[in-house]
Amino acid sequence: MSDHDVAGGRGEAPQSVVEGPLVSRVAALDIAKASLVACVRVPDGAGAGRRLQTVRECSTLTPAVLALADWLRVEQVELVGMEATGDFWKPVYYLLEAEGFEVWLLNPRHVKNVPGRAKTDRLDAVWLAKLIERGMVRPSLVQPKPIRQLRDLTRYRRSVVRDRTREVQRLQDLLEDAQIKLSSVISDIMGVSGREMIEALIAGERDPKKLAQMARSRMRSKIAVLEEALTGHFEDHHGFLAAAMLARIDAANRTEEDLTTRIEGSIEPFRDHVDQLIAITGVGAKSAEELIAEIGVDMSRFPTADHLAAWARFAPIDRQSANRAKSATTGKGNPWLGATLGEIVAAIARTDTFLGERYRRLARRRGKQRAIVAVGRSVLVIVWHLLNDPDTTYHDLGADYYHAGINRRRRERDLTRQLENLTGQRVILQPRPEQAA
C-alpha cells in the first residue's frame, strides 16, 4: 500500500475548509476491479474547522483491504462511503462491514462531479469524501447477510427456471422442424405422456400409431389426433439434438430441486413472515420467499409504504413544467422484484377478489400494463403493512367492494347533481326518521 498526500495536505485551498462538518471522520473509496483509491478526512488540530486529508491507493485483494481497514481504524473513521460500480464494490463492502465499520453504498447519479472539474480516481475519492462529511448524500439499500444469501439463491433459481423454459421452447421448435405437431395437441409436452413419446422418438420409434398409444388418462381421447400430429420426418439428427435438450432440462430440474431445498433452510428464520405474505391473494410460497429476498423484513428502511413502492419503481411519477403535465414512466427498478410482482398480478387477475376486480377495472380503462403496475403497487403496500406490524393480518374486501360502496356513492352524487341542475337549488341528503333513530 502506497501513501500519497494530496497537494497542500494541511494547507488546503480556502474553499475546501468546512465549518462544522456533519461527520467528523470520514473515508471515501473509489473502487475499480484491481485497485482502489481511499481518501480520509479528519479534523486538523492546527485550526478550528480545518480538515486533514490523506489519499492512499491500494489493491482490492483481501490482504490489502484488511490493511486498509487497519488504517481506517487507526484514523478512527466513523463512516466509510463508496460508489456502486458494477460488482467491484461488493467484496470491499463486505470485508469492511465484517470489520465493524459503518459503510454506505452511494448511487453514482447522486455523486456526480461538478462539470468543468478534472476527473481522476484520486479527485473522485476526495469529492466523494467531501459529499459524505457534509451530509449531501444518502446511502442505498444493502440488505443484511442472511437476506443477501437468500436473495442469491432465489435469483439463481429463477435464472435456472428461465433457462429450462428456453430449452423446452427449443425442443418445441425442433419438433416443429421435424413436422411433429405434438405441442398443437398437448398443452405440456414435458408431461408424462409427452415426455414418453419424445423419448420413444429419440430411441428410434417412428410409428405414429404406437407413439399415440402412449397417451395417458384424459389424453386417450385424442389418440386419433395424436396419430396425425406424430406423423412427420423425425430423423436421427433430430433425435441427437432432442436427447441433448432433454438432458439439459433434467439437469435444470435437479438444480431447481436442490435450490428449493436450500432456500427452505435459509427461509426458516423468516417463516412467520412467509406465512403472513401467503395470505395475500396470488402470493404463494415461492413468491413470498422472493419478496422477502428482495425487500427484506426490516421495514424501518422504508418510512412508509409509498417509499417502498417508489424504491421498487411501482409508483406514479409527476412531471410538470410551465404548468403543463408531461408524460413520465415509473423508471427501471429491481427486475427480479418486478418479475415476482408480475407473476403475482397474473395470478390475481384470475381470482374473484378485490385485487382481481381492481385489475380488471384498470385493464379495461387504462390497459393491461398500467393495471399490472397499479395492482403491483397495491401488493407492495399490503406487504409493507404486514411486515411492518407482525400482528397485522390480510383481509380481502371482496370483488363486490366497488359495486357495494364506491358505485353507490357515485350514483348518489350523480343524481344529486342532476336534481340541483334541474331545480337550481342545493340538495342535501338526510336519512329517514326511522333510519336516524
TIVOSE-630531 format. One record per residue (C-alpha): chain; residue in one letter; x, y negated, z negated; residue number from 1. Coordinates in steps of 0.05 Angstrom, whole numbers. Example, Ala and Ser with C-alpha at 12.3 -4.5 7.8 and 13.67 -1.06 7.14 Angstrom:
% residues 2
rec chain A, resn A, x 246, y 90, z -156, resi 1 .
rec chain A, resn S, x 273, y 21, z -143, resi 2 .
***
This chain:
% residues 437
rec chain A, resn M, x 0, y 0, z 0, resi 1 .
rec chain A, resn S, x 29, y -67, z 22, resi 2 .
rec chain A, resn D, x 15, y -131, z -15, resi 3 .
rec chain A, resn H, x 2, y -195, z 25, resi 4 .
rec chain A, resn D, x -15, y -260, z -10, resi 5 .
rec chain A, resn V, x -57, y -307, z 32, resi 6 .
rec chain A, resn A, x -20, y -370, z 52, resi 7 .
rec chain A, resn G, x -29, y -421, z -2, resi 8 .
rec chain A, resn G, x -42, y -369, z -57, resi 9 .
rec chain A, resn R, x -55, y -413, z -118, resi 10 .
rec chain A, resn G, x -52, y -475, z -75, resi 11 .
rec chain A, resn E, x -113, y -461, z -31, resi 12 .
rec chain A, resn A, x -145, y -515, z 11, resi 13 .
rec chain A, resn P, x -191, y -561, z -29, resi 14 .
rec chain A, resn Q, x -254, y -537, z 8, resi 15 .
rec chain A, resn S, x -243, y -466, z -18, resi 16 .
rec chain A, resn V, x -247, y -489, z -91, resi 17 .
rec chain A, resn V, x -314, y -470, z -122, resi 18 .
rec chain A, resn E, x -343, y -498, z -185, resi 19 .
rec chain A, resn G, x -372, y -443, z -228, resi 20 .
rec chain A, resn P, x -378, y -382, z -182, resi 21 .
rec chain A, resn L, x -436, y -336, z -196, resi 22 .
rec chain A, resn V, x -390, y -275, z -201, resi 23 .
rec chain A, resn S, x -324, y -288, z -235, resi 24 .
rec chain A, resn R, x -282, y -229, z -209, resi 25 .
rec chain A, resn V, x -300, y -201, z -141, resi 26 .
rec chain A, resn A, x -268, y -157, z -88, resi 27 .
rec chain A, resn A, x -288, y -151, z -15, resi 28 .
rec chain A, resn L, x -267, y -96, z 34, resi 29 .
rec chain A, resn D, x -264, y -100, z 109, resi 30 .
rec chain A, resn I, x -263, y -26, z 129, resi 31 .
rec chain A, resn A, x -240, y 7, z 193, resi 32 .
rec chain A, resn K, x -231, y 81, z 208, resi 33 .
rec chain A, resn A, x -159, y 88, z 186, resi 34 .
rec chain A, resn S, x -147, y 26, z 144, resi 35 .
rec chain A, resn L, x -180, y -28, z 103, resi 36 .
rec chain A, resn V, x -165, y -99, z 80, resi 37 .
rec chain A, resn A, x -183, y -117, z 8, resi 38 .
rec chain A, resn C, x -190, y -188, z -18, resi 39 .
rec chain A, resn V, x -194, y -200, z -93, resi 40 .
rec chain A, resn R, x -215, y -268, z -120, resi 41 .
rec chain A, resn V, x -208, y -281, z -195, resi 42 .
rec chain A, resn P, x -205, y -344, z -239, resi 43 .
rec chain A, resn D, x -139, y -381, z -238, resi 44 .
rec chain A, resn G, x -115, y -406, z -305, resi 45 .
rec chain A, resn A, x -78, y -465, z -271, resi 46 .
rec chain A, resn G, x -141, y -507, z -266, resi 47 .
rec chain A, resn A, x -215, y -506, z -280, resi 48 .
rec chain A, resn G, x -257, y -479, z -223, resi 49 .
rec chain A, resn R, x -197, y -456, z -183, resi 50 .
rec chain A, resn R, x -191, y -386, z -155, resi 51 .
rec chain A, resn L, x -132, y -339, z -146, resi 52 .
rec chain A, resn Q, x -138, y -300, z -82, resi 53 .
rec chain A, resn T, x -99, y -238, z -63, resi 54 .
rec chain A, resn V, x -105, y -196, z 0, resi 55 .
rec chain A, resn R, x -79, y -126, z 9, resi 56 .
rec chain A, resn E, x -80, y -75, z 66, resi 57 .
rec chain A, resn C, x -83, y -1, z 53, resi 58 .
rec chain A, resn S, x -102, y 65, z 85, resi 59 .
rec chain A, resn T, x -171, y 96, z 78, resi 60 .
rec chain A, resn L, x -141, y 163, z 56, resi 61 .
rec chain A, resn T, x -162, y 186, z -13, resi 62 .
rec chain A, resn P, x -95, y 173, z -50, resi 63 .
rec chain A, resn A, x -93, y 102, z -22, resi 64 .
rec chain A, resn V, x -165, y 88, z -41, resi 65 .
rec chain A, resn L, x -153, y 114, z -112, resi 66 .
rec chain A, resn A, x -92, y 69, z -117, resi 67 .
rec chain A, resn L, x -136, y 11, z -93, resi 68 .
rec chain A, resn A, x -185, y 29, z -149, resi 69 .
rec chain A, resn D, x -129, y 25, z -200, resi 70 .
rec chain A, resn W, x -110, y -45, z -174, resi 71 .
rec chain A, resn L, x -183, y -68, z -178, resi 72 .
rec chain A, resn R, x -187, y -41, z -249, resi 73 .
rec chain A, resn V, x -124, y -80, z -269, resi 74 .
rec chain A, resn E, x -154, y -143, z -239, resi 75 .
rec chain A, resn Q, x -218, y -129, z -279, resi 76 .
rec chain A, resn V, x -261, y -135, z -217, resi 77 .
rec chain A, resn E, x -335, y -138, z -234, resi 78 .
rec chain A, resn L, x -365, y -128, z -165, resi 79 .
rec chain A, resn V, x -339, y -96, z -100, resi 80 .
rec chain A, resn G, x -373, y -112, z -34, resi 81 .
rec chain A, resn M, x -363, y -81, z 34, resi 82 .
rec chain A, resn E, x -395, y -88, z 102, resi 83 .
rec chain A, resn A, x -433, y -30, z 132, resi 84 .
rec chain A, resn T, x -390, y -10, z 192, resi 85 .
rec chain A, resn G, x -412, y 56, z 222, resi 86 .
rec chain A, resn D, x -398, y 114, z 174, resi 87 .
rec chain A, resn F, x -329, y 87, z 154, resi 88 .
rec chain A, resn W, x -355, y 55, z 91, resi 89 .
rec chain A, resn K, x -383, y 119, z 61, resi 90 .
rec chain A, resn P, x -320, y 153, z 34, resi 91 .
rec chain A, resn V, x -293, y 88, z 5, resi 92 .
rec chain A, resn Y, x -361, y 71, z -25, resi 93 .
rec chain A, resn Y, x -369, y 139, z -57, resi 94 .
rec chain A, resn L, x -299, y 140, z -85, resi 95 .
rec chain A, resn L, x -305, y 71, z -117, resi 96 .
rec chain A, resn E, x -374, y 89, z -142, resi 97 .
rec chain A, resn A, x -345, y 151, z -175, resi 98 .
rec chain A, resn E, x -291, y 108, z -207, resi 99 .
rec chain A, resn G, x -344, y 68, z -243, resi 100 .
rec chain A, resn F, x -346, y 4, z -201, resi 101 .
rec chain A, resn E, x -409, y -33, z -182, resi 102 .
rec chain A, resn V, x -407, y -30, z -106, resi 103 .
rec chain A, resn W, x -451, y -69, z -57, resi 104 .
rec chain A, resn L, x -463, y -48, z 14, resi 105 .
rec chain A, resn L, x -477, y -110, z 57, resi 106 .
rec chain A, resn N, x -516, y -118, z 121, resi 107 .
rec chain A, resn P, x -469, y -142, z 177, resi 108 .
rec chain A, resn R, x -523, y -190, z 201, resi 109 .
rec chain A, resn H, x -523, y -225, z 134, resi 110 .
rec chain A, resn V, x -448, y -237, z 130, resi 111 .
rec chain A, resn K, x -431, y -264, z 199, resi 112 .
rec chain A, resn N, x -375, y -314, z 200, resi 113 .
rec chain A, resn V, x -386, y -388, z 218, resi 114 .
rec chain A, resn P, x -379, y -399, z 293, resi 115 .
rec chain A, resn G, x -313, y -431, z 313, resi 116 .
rec chain A, resn R, x -271, y -399, z 258, resi 117 .
rec chain A, resn A, x -216, y -350, z 272, resi 118 .
rec chain A, resn K, x -236, y -277, z 262, resi 119 .
rec chain A, resn T, x -187, y -226, z 236, resi 120 .
rec chain A, resn D, x -193, y -169, z 186, resi 121 .
rec chain A, resn R, x -158, y -210, z 133, resi 122 .
rec chain A, resn L, x -202, y -271, z 144, resi 123 .
rec chain A, resn D, x -264, y -228, z 146, resi 124 .
rec chain A, resn A, x -247, y -199, z 78, resi 125 .
rec chain A, resn V, x -235, y -269, z 49, resi 126 .
rec chain A, resn W, x -300, y -294, z 78, resi 127 .
rec chain A, resn L, x -338, y -234, z 50, resi 128 .
rec chain A, resn A, x -308, y -245, z -19, resi 129 .
rec chain A, resn K, x -330, y -318, z -19, resi 130 .
rec chain A, resn L, x -401, y -300, z 1, resi 131 .
rec chain A, resn I, x -405, y -248, z -55, resi 132 .
rec chain A, resn E, x -378, y -294, z -110, resi 133 .
rec chain A, resn R, x -427, y -349, z -91, resi 134 .
rec chain A, resn G, x -487, y -302, z -91, resi 135 .
rec chain A, resn M, x -502, y -314, z -18, resi 136 .
rec chain A, resn V, x -514, y -240, z -1, resi 137 .
rec chain A, resn R, x -558, y -184, z -26, resi 138 .
rec chain A, resn P, x -539, y -110, z -28, resi 139 .
rec chain A, resn S, x -570, y -59, z 18, resi 140 .
rec chain A, resn L, x -605, y 2, z -10, resi 141 .
rec chain A, resn V, x -558, y 60, z -24, resi 142 .
rec chain A, resn Q, x -592, y 119, z -57, resi 143 .
rec chain A, resn P, x -560, y 157, z -116, resi 144 .
rec chain A, resn K, x -521, y 220, z -102, resi 145 .
rec chain A, resn P, x -578, y 271, z -113, resi 146 .
rec chain A, resn I, x -623, y 235, z -65, resi 147 .
rec chain A, resn R, x -567, y 227, z -14, resi 148 .
rec chain A, resn Q, x -553, y 302, z -16, resi 149 .
rec chain A, resn L, x -627, y 317, z -9, resi 150 .
rec chain A, resn R, x -631, y 269, z 50, resi 151 .
rec chain A, resn D, x -573, y 304, z 85, resi 152 .
rec chain A, resn L, x -610, y 370, z 80, resi 153 .
rec chain A, resn T, x -678, y 344, z 103, resi 154 .
rec chain A, resn R, x -648, y 305, z 161, resi 155 .
rec chain A, resn Y, x -607, y 365, z 185, resi 156 .
rec chain A, resn R, x -669, y 409, z 180, resi 157 .
rec chain A, resn R, x -708, y 361, z 224, resi 158 .
rec chain A, resn S, x -650, y 360, z 274, resi 159 .
rec chain A, resn V, x -649, y 436, z 276, resi 160 .
rec chain A, resn V, x -724, y 438, z 288, resi 161 .
rec chain A, resn R, x -717, y 387, z 344, resi 162 .
rec chain A, resn D, x -662, y 429, z 376, resi 163 .
rec chain A, resn R, x -705, y 491, z 372, resi 164 .
rec chain A, resn T, x -763, y 454, z 404, resi 165 .
rec chain A, resn R, x -718, y 433, z 461, resi 166 .
rec chain A, resn E, x -694, y 504, z 470, resi 167 .
rec chain A, resn V, x -766, y 530, z 473, resi 168 .
rec chain A, resn Q, x -781, y 477, z 526, resi 169 .
rec chain A, resn R, x -720, y 501, z 566, resi 170 .
rec chain A, resn L, x -746, y 572, z 561, resi 171 .
rec chain A, resn Q, x -814, y 549, z 587, resi 172 .
rec chain A, resn D, x -781, y 514, z 646, resi 173 .
rec chain A, resn L, x -741, y 577, z 660, resi 174 .
rec chain A, resn L, x -804, y 619, z 662, resi 175 .
rec chain A, resn E, x -837, y 568, z 708, resi 176 .
rec chain A, resn D, x -776, y 573, z 754, resi 177 .
rec chain A, resn A, x -788, y 648, z 758, resi 178 .
rec chain A, resn Q, x -863, y 637, z 771, resi 179 .
rec chain A, resn I, x -881, y 667, z 704, resi 180 .
rec chain A, resn K, x -940, y 624, z 682, resi 181 .
rec chain A, resn L, x -942, y 650, z 611, resi 182 .
rec chain A, resn S, x -948, y 581, z 579, resi 183 .
rec chain A, resn S, x -1011, y 568, z 620, resi 184 .
rec chain A, resn V, x -1047, y 625, z 585, resi 185 .
rec chain A, resn I, x -1014, y 629, z 517, resi 186 .
rec chain A, resn S, x -1011, y 567, z 473, resi 187 .
rec chain A, resn D, x -948, y 590, z 438, resi 188 .
rec chain A, resn I, x -901, y 633, z 479, resi 189 .
rec chain A, resn M, x -859, y 645, z 417, resi 190 .
rec chain A, resn G, x -916, y 681, z 382, resi 191 .
rec chain A, resn V, x -916, y 756, z 371, resi 192 .
rec chain A, resn S, x -947, y 773, z 439, resi 193 .
rec chain A, resn G, x -909, y 722, z 480, resi 194 .
rec chain A, resn R, x -843, y 740, z 447, resi 195 .
rec chain A, resn E, x -853, y 814, z 461, resi 196 .
rec chain A, resn M, x -869, y 800, z 535, resi 197 .
rec chain A, resn I, x -807, y 756, z 544, resi 198 .
rec chain A, resn E, x -762, y 808, z 511, resi 199 .
rec chain A, resn A, x -792, y 861, z 557, resi 200 .
rec chain A, resn L, x -777, y 817, z 617, resi 201 .
rec chain A, resn I, x -705, y 809, z 593, resi 202 .
rec chain A, resn A, x -700, y 885, z 584, resi 203 .
rec chain A, resn G, x -719, y 896, z 657, resi 204 .
rec chain A, resn E, x -794, y 908, z 656, resi 205 .
rec chain A, resn R, x -827, y 875, z 716, resi 206 .
rec chain A, resn D, x -895, y 909, z 720, resi 207 .
rec chain A, resn P, x -948, y 855, z 704, resi 208 .
rec chain A, resn K, x -998, y 907, z 680, resi 209 .
rec chain A, resn K, x -950, y 937, z 629, resi 210 .
rec chain A, resn L, x -930, y 868, z 606, resi 211 .
rec chain A, resn A, x -1002, y 845, z 598, resi 212 .
rec chain A, resn Q, x -1018, y 906, z 555, resi 213 .
rec chain A, resn M, x -971, y 878, z 502, resi 214 .
rec chain A, resn A, x -1023, y 826, z 484, resi 215 .
rec chain A, resn R, x -1047, y 829, z 412, resi 216 .
rec chain A, resn S, x -1113, y 815, z 377, resi 217 .
rec chain A, resn R, x -1154, y 760, z 409, resi 218 .
rec chain A, resn M, x -1107, y 755, z 468, resi 219 .
rec chain A, resn R, x -1131, y 823, z 492, resi 220 .
rec chain A, resn S, x -1190, y 787, z 524, resi 221 .
rec chain A, resn K, x -1142, y 752, z 571, resi 222 .
rec chain A, resn I, x -1108, y 814, z 599, resi 223 .
rec chain A, resn A, x -1134, y 802, z 669, resi 224 .
rec chain A, resn V, x -1108, y 731, z 670, resi 225 .
rec chain A, resn L, x -1042, y 752, z 638, resi 226 .
rec chain A, resn E, x -1030, y 802, z 694, resi 227 .
rec chain A, resn E, x -1035, y 746, z 745, resi 228 .
rec chain A, resn A, x -993, y 699, z 702, resi 229 .
rec chain A, resn L, x -938, y 751, z 694, resi 230 .
rec chain A, resn T, x -932, y 764, z 769, resi 231 .
rec chain A, resn G, x -870, y 727, z 792, resi 232 .
rec chain A, resn H, x -799, y 736, z 814, resi 233 .
rec chain A, resn F, x -764, y 743, z 747, resi 234 .
rec chain A, resn E, x -692, y 767, z 762, resi 235 .
rec chain A, resn D, x -631, y 787, z 722, resi 236 .
rec chain A, resn H, x -606, y 716, z 728, resi 237 .
rec chain A, resn H, x -668, y 691, z 691, resi 238 .
rec chain A, resn G, x -661, y 748, z 641, resi 239 .
rec chain A, resn F, x -590, y 728, z 623, resi 240 .
rec chain A, resn L, x -609, y 656, z 611, resi 241 .
rec chain A, resn A, x -672, y 674, z 573, resi 242 .
rec chain A, resn A, x -632, y 720, z 526, resi 243 .
rec chain A, resn A, x -584, y 664, z 511, resi 244 .
rec chain A, resn M, x -641, y 617, z 496, resi 245 .
rec chain A, resn L, x -676, y 667, z 450, resi 246 .
rec chain A, resn A, x -610, y 676, z 413, resi 247 .
rec chain A, resn R, x -606, y 601, z 400, resi 248 .
rec chain A, resn I, x -679, y 598, z 379, resi 249 .
rec chain A, resn D, x -668, y 655, z 329, resi 250 .
rec chain A, resn A, x -605, y 621, z 302, resi 251 .
rec chain A, resn A, x -645, y 557, z 292, resi 252 .
rec chain A, resn N, x -699, y 595, z 255, resi 253 .
rec chain A, resn R, x -648, y 626, z 208, resi 254 .
rec chain A, resn T, x -615, y 558, z 196, resi 255 .
rec chain A, resn E, x -682, y 526, z 181, resi 256 .
rec chain A, resn E, x -699, y 580, z 131, resi 257 .
rec chain A, resn D, x -631, y 572, z 96, resi 258 .
rec chain A, resn L, x -640, y 496, z 94, resi 259 .
rec chain A, resn T, x -711, y 503, z 66, resi 260 .
rec chain A, resn T, x -685, y 547, z 11, resi 261 .
rec chain A, resn R, x -630, y 498, z -6, resi 262 .
rec chain A, resn I, x -679, y 440, z -4, resi 263 .
rec chain A, resn E, x -726, y 475, z -53, resi 264 .
rec chain A, resn G, x -668, y 478, z -102, resi 265 .
rec chain A, resn S, x -649, y 406, z -92, resi 266 .
rec chain A, resn I, x -720, y 380, z -98, resi 267 .
rec chain A, resn E, x -733, y 415, z -164, resi 268 .
rec chain A, resn P, x -715, y 354, z -208, resi 269 .
rec chain A, resn F, x -767, y 315, z -168, resi 270 .
rec chain A, resn R, x -821, y 369, z -168, resi 271 .
rec chain A, resn D, x -871, y 325, z -205, resi 272 .
rec chain A, resn H, x -863, y 270, z -153, resi 273 .
rec chain A, resn V, x -874, y 321, z -97, resi 274 .
rec chain A, resn D, x -938, y 344, z -130, resi 275 .
rec chain A, resn Q, x -962, y 272, z -133, resi 276 .
rec chain A, resn L, x -949, y 260, z -59, resi 277 .
rec chain A, resn I, x -980, y 324, z -35, resi 278 .
rec chain A, resn A, x -1047, y 298, z -60, resi 279 .
rec chain A, resn I, x -1045, y 245, z -4, resi 280 .
rec chain A, resn T, x -1085, y 262, z 58, resi 281 .
rec chain A, resn G, x -1039, y 291, z 112, resi 282 .
rec chain A, resn V, x -978, y 299, z 66, resi 283 .
rec chain A, resn G, x -952, y 370, z 59, resi 284 .
rec chain A, resn A, x -893, y 398, z 21, resi 285 .
rec chain A, resn K, x -842, y 384, z 76, resi 286 .
rec chain A, resn S, x -868, y 314, z 87, resi 287 .
rec chain A, resn A, x -865, y 299, z 12, resi 288 .
rec chain A, resn E, x -793, y 324, z 9, resi 289 .
rec chain A, resn E, x -774, y 280, z 68, resi 290 .
rec chain A, resn L, x -809, y 219, z 38, resi 291 .
rec chain A, resn I, x -771, y 227, z -27, resi 292 .
rec chain A, resn A, x -706, y 239, z 10, resi 293 .
rec chain A, resn E, x -713, y 174, z 49, resi 294 .
rec chain A, resn I, x -742, y 125, z -2, resi 295 .
rec chain A, resn G, x -722, y 158, z -67, resi 296 .
rec chain A, resn V, x -764, y 159, z -131, resi 297 .
rec chain A, resn D, x -740, y 95, z -164, resi 298 .
rec chain A, resn M, x -790, y 42, z -140, resi 299 .
rec chain A, resn S, x -756, y -12, z -181, resi 300 .
rec chain A, resn R, x -713, y -23, z -119, resi 301 .
rec chain A, resn F, x -777, y -48, z -85, resi 302 .
rec chain A, resn P, x -812, y -101, z -127, resi 303 .
rec chain A, resn T, x -878, y -89, z -92, resi 304 .
rec chain A, resn A, x -909, y -41, z -42, resi 305 .
rec chain A, resn D, x -902, y -96, z 11, resi 306 .
rec chain A, resn H, x -827, y -96, z 0, resi 307 .
rec chain A, resn L, x -825, y -21, z 15, resi 308 .
rec chain A, resn A, x -867, y -29, z 77, resi 309 .
rec chain A, resn A, x -823, y -86, z 102, resi 310 .
rec chain A, resn W, x -759, y -46, z 88, resi 311 .
rec chain A, resn A, x -788, y 12, z 129, resi 312 .
rec chain A, resn R, x -808, y -37, z 185, resi 313 .
rec chain A, resn F, x -881, y -17, z 177, resi 314 .
rec chain A, resn A, x -904, y -88, z 160, resi 315 .
rec chain A, resn P, x -931, y -141, z 208, resi 316 .
rec chain A, resn I, x -885, y -199, z 226, resi 317 .
rec chain A, resn D, x -909, y -270, z 238, resi 318 .
rec chain A, resn R, x -870, y -313, z 287, resi 319 .
rec chain A, resn Q, x -895, y -384, z 297, resi 320 .
rec chain A, resn S, x -863, y -444, z 330, resi 321 .
rec chain A, resn A, x -894, y -512, z 349, resi 322 .
rec chain A, resn N, x -960, y -489, z 319, resi 323 .
rec chain A, resn R, x -963, y -431, z 368, resi 324 .
rec chain A, resn A, x -960, y -358, z 349, resi 325 .
rec chain A, resn K, x -910, y -315, z 386, resi 326 .
rec chain A, resn S, x -911, y -240, z 397, resi 327 .
rec chain A, resn A, x -867, y -201, z 350, resi 328 .
rec chain A, resn T, x -854, y -128, z 334, resi 329 .
rec chain A, resn T, x -840, y -95, z 268, resi 330 .
rec chain A, resn G, x -768, y -81, z 289, resi 331 .
rec chain A, resn K, x -728, y -17, z 285, resi 332 .
rec chain A, resn G, x -728, y 14, z 217, resi 333 .
rec chain A, resn N, x -708, y 82, z 189, resi 334 .
rec chain A, resn P, x -721, y 131, z 247, resi 335 .
rec chain A, resn W, x -723, y 191, z 201, resi 336 .
rec chain A, resn L, x -776, y 159, z 156, resi 337 .
rec chain A, resn G, x -814, y 135, z 218, resi 338 .
rec chain A, resn A, x -816, y 206, z 246, resi 339 .
rec chain A, resn T, x -843, y 233, z 180, resi 340 .
rec chain A, resn L, x -896, y 179, z 176, resi 341 .
rec chain A, resn G, x -915, y 192, z 248, resi 342 .
rec chain A, resn E, x -928, y 265, z 233, resi 343 .
rec chain A, resn I, x -968, y 247, z 171, resi 344 .
rec chain A, resn V, x -1012, y 199, z 211, resi 345 .
rec chain A, resn A, x -1022, y 251, z 265, resi 346 .
rec chain A, resn A, x -1048, y 299, z 212, resi 347 .
rec chain A, resn I, x -1091, y 244, z 181, resi 348 .
rec chain A, resn A, x -1124, y 227, z 247, resi 349 .
rec chain A, resn R, x -1157, y 296, z 249, resi 350 .
rec chain A, resn T, x -1187, y 290, z 179, resi 351 .
rec chain A, resn D, x -1255, y 265, z 156, resi 352 .
rec chain A, resn T, x -1226, y 219, z 103, resi 353 .
rec chain A, resn F, x -1218, y 144, z 91, resi 354 .
rec chain A, resn L, x -1149, y 142, z 123, resi 355 .
rec chain A, resn G, x -1174, y 184, z 181, resi 356 .
rec chain A, resn E, x -1232, y 137, z 194, resi 357 .
rec chain A, resn R, x -1185, y 77, z 187, resi 358 .
rec chain A, resn Y, x -1140, y 106, z 241, resi 359 .
rec chain A, resn R, x -1198, y 118, z 288, resi 360 .
rec chain A, resn R, x -1227, y 48, z 278, resi 361 .
rec chain A, resn L, x -1160, y 16, z 291, resi 362 .
rec chain A, resn A, x -1144, y 61, z 351, resi 363 .
rec chain A, resn R, x -1209, y 40, z 385, resi 364 .
rec chain A, resn R, x -1196, y -34, z 376, resi 365 .
rec chain A, resn R, x -1120, y -41, z 378, resi 366 .
rec chain A, resn G, x -1093, y 23, z 409, resi 367 .
rec chain A, resn K, x -1060, y 85, z 381, resi 368 .
rec chain A, resn Q, x -991, y 56, z 370, resi 369 .
rec chain A, resn R, x -1016, y -1, z 327, resi 370 .
rec chain A, resn A, x -1061, y 46, z 290, resi 371 .
rec chain A, resn I, x -1002, y 91, z 273, resi 372 .
rec chain A, resn V, x -963, y 32, z 245, resi 373 .
rec chain A, resn A, x -1022, y 7, z 205, resi 374 .
rec chain A, resn V, x -1041, y 74, z 175, resi 375 .
rec chain A, resn G, x -967, y 90, z 163, resi 376 .
rec chain A, resn R, x -962, y 26, z 123, resi 377 .
rec chain A, resn S, x -1024, y 47, z 83, resi 378 .
rec chain A, resn V, x -989, y 114, z 67, resi 379 .
rec chain A, resn L, x -927, y 77, z 44, resi 380 .
rec chain A, resn V, x -969, y 32, z -2, resi 381 .
rec chain A, resn I, x -1001, y 94, z -33, resi 382 .
rec chain A, resn V, x -933, y 127, z -40, resi 383 .
rec chain A, resn W, x -905, y 66, z -76, resi 384 .
rec chain A, resn H, x -961, y 64, z -126, resi 385 .
rec chain A, resn L, x -957, y 139, z -140, resi 386 .
rec chain A, resn L, x -881, y 138, z -150, resi 387 .
rec chain A, resn N, x -883, y 72, z -189, resi 388 .
rec chain A, resn D, x -931, y 99, z -241, resi 389 .
rec chain A, resn P, x -928, y 174, z -257, resi 390 .
rec chain A, resn D, x -998, y 171, z -287, resi 391 .
rec chain A, resn T, x -1029, y 146, z -223, resi 392 .
rec chain A, resn T, x -1070, y 195, z -182, resi 393 .
rec chain A, resn Y, x -1094, y 191, z -110, resi 394 .
rec chain A, resn H, x -1169, y 187, z -97, resi 395 .
rec chain A, resn D, x -1197, y 187, z -27, resi 396 .
rec chain A, resn L, x -1250, y 133, z -15, resi 397 .
rec chain A, resn G, x -1287, y 176, z 36, resi 398 .
rec chain A, resn A, x -1299, y 169, z 110, resi 399 .
rec chain A, resn D, x -1363, y 130, z 99, resi 400 .
rec chain A, resn Y, x -1328, y 75, z 59, resi 401 .
rec chain A, resn Y, x -1332, y 25, z 116, resi 402 .
rec chain A, resn H, x -1404, y 40, z 132, resi 403 .
rec chain A, resn A, x -1428, y 41, z 60, resi 404 .
rec chain A, resn G, x -1392, y -21, z 37, resi 405 .
rec chain A, resn I, x -1359, y -65, z 89, resi 406 .
rec chain A, resn N, x -1411, y -56, z 144, resi 407 .
rec chain A, resn R, x -1468, y -71, z 95, resi 408 .
rec chain A, resn R, x -1436, y -136, z 72, resi 409 .
rec chain A, resn R, x -1421, y -156, z 143, resi 410 .
rec chain A, resn R, x -1493, y -143, z 162, resi 411 .
rec chain A, resn E, x -1518, y -186, z 104, resi 412 .
rec chain A, resn R, x -1471, y -242, z 125, resi 413 .
rec chain A, resn D, x -1493, y -240, z 198, resi 414 .
rec chain A, resn L, x -1567, y -240, z 181, resi 415 .
rec chain A, resn T, x -1557, y -297, z 131, resi 416 .
rec chain A, resn R, x -1522, y -339, z 184, resi 417 .
rec chain A, resn Q, x -1576, y -325, z 235, resi 418 .
rec chain A, resn L, x -1630, y -346, z 186, resi 419 .
rec chain A, resn E, x -1592, y -410, z 168, resi 420 .
rec chain A, resn N, x -1584, y -427, z 242, resi 421 .
rec chain A, resn L, x -1658, y -414, z 253, resi 422 .
rec chain A, resn T, x -1684, y -455, z 194, resi 423 .
rec chain A, resn G, x -1629, y -506, z 187, resi 424 .
rec chain A, resn Q, x -1629, y -493, z 113, resi 425 .
rec chain A, resn R, x -1580, y -459, z 66, resi 426 .
rec chain A, resn V, x -1598, y -388, z 48, resi 427 .
rec chain A, resn I, x -1578, y -358, z -20, resi 428 .
rec chain A, resn L, x -1590, y -284, z -32, resi 429 .
rec chain A, resn Q, x -1615, y -266, z -101, resi 430 .
rec chain A, resn P, x -1632, y -197, z -129, resi 431 .
rec chain A, resn R, x -1705, y -178, z -140, resi 432 .
rec chain A, resn P, x -1731, y -187, z -211, resi 433 .
rec chain A, resn E, x -1733, y -112, z -224, resi 434 .
rec chain A, resn Q, x -1662, y -105, z -197, resi 435 .
rec chain A, resn A, x -1638, y -162, z -241, resi 436 .
rec chain A, resn A, x -1670, y -130, z -302, resi 437 .
***
